[in-house]
Amino acid sequence: MDTEKTTIEWAYEPIDFFEGPMRFASEEYTVDIQNGIASAILNKAQEPVPTSLLQSITDELHVIFKARKMFAGVSYKLSGYTINYYKADGSKKAHVLIAETAMYVISGMHVDMIITNKDGTIIHDSKSDRILEQKDKIDAIRKASKNAQVVNMALNSYSNAVSDPDNEFVYLYEIVDAVVTHYGGEKEAISRLGISRARWKRLTKIANREPIKQSRHRGKHNVIRPASQEELDVARSIARELVERLSNNLK
């Protein structure tokens, strides 16, 4: 009996890794993410699913999750997949692969605010606004990553920075290196991305020159110290901005 619908599902942890439902459409499939399950629904039912298509979806899924990881400061664990083949008579056949990738570290919380008018109508919901804004940013990164390897390199570096906080600034500076290499120099990179020179220099100073134990050149200093929370916040913010601007420039 012919297959009428094909879906592929991955489980992920933590189940609240995304703050709300996410949907991303590609030419061959649509990805829905919520409540600990990431589902890819093929636009055209196929049995079996070609290995190349399965790999493409898996790669894109990791880009989406790494982009969320960048904004959340939270890593993830993504399971193996289940392929579901739905038949015309309502039956379903499943193919399951058990595997796990990535570890996760929880950090950071958002304090949200809902503002209503005197009639109780919501006029501002900070969580909803943030989810929509991040969805657009993640989508830009997803699209750019398909054609620009430098976006994948920058995203992987930020992902490693979250997973390995003892070497965080080493990885964040890799983003600077990747961008400079891609554009053929620092001056051209700053100009093409439209980032302020002050913010660029702030990141390079924190990550590359300060006597900080997480930094790239910590071995050149006789005395080192932990990064302050302000330095961590600023470096992360500027590095995220670089990834976002790079993705918007190349999508």
Phi, psi and omega in degrees: 000137183293149175276129181263337182208139178233127176231153176233131185235139173238141170266147178222156175229150350293154186291342176259025179305318171263139183284343180199174181300143177231141176224133180226127183255133173239177183296325186254351184196167174235134179256126174245133183230124174186150172052041174085004179231130172250121184242134172250120179256116182289137178294331177234121181301136180220139174214114001280169174281126179302141181302320181296321179290318178300318179294320179298317179294317179300314180299316180294323179298318179293326175298314179300314182291322178292325177295317176297320178302322180297318182283328187269339188066027184229128177272179188218164171236121183247127185278179169292179189251161169237125176260125181250126177250114182263131184260165183296332181275006179092356179281164181222138174243134184240140172242124187243134171239123179264121177198162179221144175224150172073148173247167180227149179228126183271130175202142174090141177221150175256140171256116187256158183224133173245125181248130178239159173274185186294341178270000180089003178284131180289124177249348175203127178230102188297326180292313179299318179298317181295319180298315180296318180296316180292325178300316179296320180292317179297321179296320178296318178296317180302313182292317181293327183294339182292328186241352185232105182297332181297330177293316177298320179298314181295319180294319177297321179296318178294321178300317178295326179296322178290319184285335185232073186297336179294338179239027189305313185287336174301314182288321180295326178289335175301329178295317176301311180301316182296318181293316180298316179296317182297318184267358175081023177149158183294314182300315181292322180297313180298317181293313184291325181275340179073021178274149180289143179298328181297316180291319177303310181294327179296316179295313183295327178293312181297313188280338191239337188237335181289150179281066186248139186292337178273358191275172186288323184246037183299333181290348181273355183249142178287325180234129178236161183223160173291150175295143175285163178297324178296318179295320177298313182298316182293313181299316179297316181298315181290320178297318176299318179300320178299315180296317180297313181294321178299316181294317179296328180287333188245357184290000000 
